[in-house]
Amino acid sequence: MIWSYDAILLILIVITAIVSLSIKDLISATITLGVFSFLLCLLWAEMGAVDVAFTEAAVGAGVSTVFLVATIYNTTRKSSD
């Protein structure tokens, strides 16, 4: 394993997790969550768990992000804040 690559990935994963939790805009938070999932996919692939990485990329970064964005676009906002 390349330790500098692992350290960079872990730092980026923590940053995207914090950013996705602190963003108030739902679309931006969803996209950041997709980036978080993609970074996890890279980490799993680097650790040698290619099947887990492929599943994370397909389900986490792909399908979940699309479903969340579609749900946000199909809902209406009732409050004015």
Contact map, one row per residue, 1 for C-alpha under 8 A:
111001000000000000000000000000000000000000000110000000000000000000000000000000000
111111000000000000000000000000000000000000000000000000000000000000000000000000000
111111100000000000000000000000000000000000000000000000000000000000000000000000000
011111110000000000000000000000000000000000000000000000000000000000000000000000000
011111111000000000000000000000000000000000000000000000000000000000000000000000000
111111111100000000000000000000000000000000100000000000000000000000000000000000000
001111111110000000000000000000000000000000000000000000000000000000000000000000000
000111111111000000000000000000000000000000000000000000000000000000000000000000000
000011111111100000000000000000000000001001100000000000000000000000000000000000000
000001111111110000000000000000000000000000000000000000000000000000000000000000000
000000111111111000000000000000000000000000000000000000000000000000000000000000000
000000011111111100000000000000000000001000000000000000000000000000000000000000000
000000001111111110000000000000000001001100000000000000000000000000000000000000000
000000000111111111000000000000000000000000000000000000000000000000000000000000000
000000000011111111100000000000000000000000000000000000000000000000000000000000000
000000000001111111110000000000011011000000000000000000000000000000000000000000000
000000000000111111111000000000011001000000000000000000000000000000000000000000000
000000000000011111111100000000000000000000000000000000000000000000000000000000000
000000000000001111111110000010010000000000000000000000000000000000000000000000000
000000000000000111111110000111011000000000000000000000000000000000000000000000000
000000000000000011111110000010000000000000000000000000000000000000000000000000000
000000000000000001111111000000000000000000000000000000000000000000000000000000000
000000000000000000111111110110000000000000000000000000000000000000000000000000000
000000000000000000000111110010000000000000000000000000000000000000000000000000000
000000000000000000000011111110000000000000000000000000000000000000000000000000000
000000000000000000000011111111000000000000000000000000000000000000000001000000000
000000000000000000000000111111100000000000000000000000000000000000001001000000000
000000000000000000010010111111110000000000000000000000000000000000000000000000000
000000000000000000111011111111111000000000000000000000000000000000000000000000000
000000000000000000010000011111111100000000000000000000000000000010011000000000000
000000000000000000000000001111111110000000000000000000000000000010000000000000000
000000000000000110110000000111111111000000000000000000000000000000000000000000000
000000000000000110010000000011111111100000000000000000000000100010000000000000000
000000000000000000000000000001111111110000000000000000000001110110000000000000000
000000000000000100000000000000111111111000000000000000000000100000000000000000000
000000000000100110000000000000011111111100000000000000000000100000000000000000000
000000000000000000000000000000001111111110000000000000011001100000000000000000000
000000000000000000000000000000000111111111000000000000011001100000000000000000000
000000001001100000000000000000000011111111100000000000000000000000000000000000000
000000000000100000000000000000000001111111110000000010010000000000000000000000000
000000000000000000000000000000000000111111111000000111011000000000000000000000000
000000001000000000000000000000000000011111111100000010000000000000000000000000000
000001001000000000000000000000000000001111111110000010000000000000000000000000000
000000000000000000000000000000000000000111111111110110000000000000000000000000000
000000000000000000000000000000000000000011111111110110000000000000000000000000000
100000000000000000000000000000000000000001111111100000000000000000000000000000000
100000000000000000000000000000000000000000111111100000000000000000000000000000000
000000000000000000000000000000000000000000011111110000000000000000000000000000000
000000000000000000000000000000000000000000011111111110000000000000000000000000000
000000000000000000000000000000000000000000011001111111000000000000000000000000000
000000000000000000000000000000000000000000000000111111100000000000000000000000000
000000000000000000000000000000000000000010011000111111110000000000000000000000000
000000000000000000000000000000000000000111111000111111111000000000000000000000000
000000000000000000000000000000000000000010000000011111111100000000000000000000000
000000000000000000000000000000000000000000000000001111111111000000000000000000000
000000000000000000000000000000000000110110000000000111111111100000000000000000000
000000000000000000000000000000000000110010000000000011111111110000000000000000000
000000000000000000000000000000000000000000000000000001111111111000000000000000000
000000000000000000000000000000000000000000000000000000111111111100000000000000000
000000000000000000000000000000000100110000000000000000111111111110000000000000000
000000000000000000000000000000001111110000000000000000011111111110000000000000000
000000000000000000000000000000000100000000000000000000001111111111000000000000000
000000000000000000000000000000000000000000000000000000000111111111100000000000000
000000000000000000000000000000000100000000000000000000000011111111110000000000000
000000000000000000000000000001101100000000000000000000000001111111111000000000000
000000000000000000000000000000000000000000000000000000000000011111111100000000000
000000000000000000000000000000000000000000000000000000000000001111111110000000000
000000000000000000000000000001000000000000000000000000000000000111111111000000000
000000000000000000000000001001000000000000000000000000000000000011111111100000000
000000000000000000000000000000000000000000000000000000000000000001111111110000000
000000000000000000000000000000000000000000000000000000000000000000111111111000000
000000000000000000000000011000000000000000000000000000000000000000011111111000000
000000000000000000000000000000000000000000000000000000000000000000001111111100000
000000000000000000000000000000000000000000000000000000000000000000000111111100000
000000000000000000000000000000000000000000000000000000000000000000000011111110000
000000000000000000000000000000000000000000000000000000000000000000000000111111000
000000000000000000000000000000000000000000000000000000000000000000000000001111110
000000000000000000000000000000000000000000000000000000000000000000000000000111110
000000000000000000000000000000000000000000000000000000000000000000000000000011111
000000000000000000000000000000000000000000000000000000000000000000000000000011111
000000000000000000000000000000000000000000000000000000000000000000000000000000111
